């Protein structure tokens, strides 16, 4: 899994807030960048925590794959 997909998954799972989850899906689909999300104070801390967890390899790759399959938009 790539870094963006993993961070989007961790961000999605880090909050029950609908707005945060929508931002995670937008990140997954390339509609928003990590840099843009870090400008939002409500999301910045969650992004930093997600990046830290990714660096420590504390992530279930199977769960990330299921998240991507469920929420990734595919345009034909």
Buried (B, 14 or more C-beta within 10 A) or exposed (E): BEEBBBBBBBBBBBBEEEEBBEBBBBBBBEEBEBEEBBEBEEBEEBBEEBBEBBEEEEBEEEEBEEBBEEBEEEEE
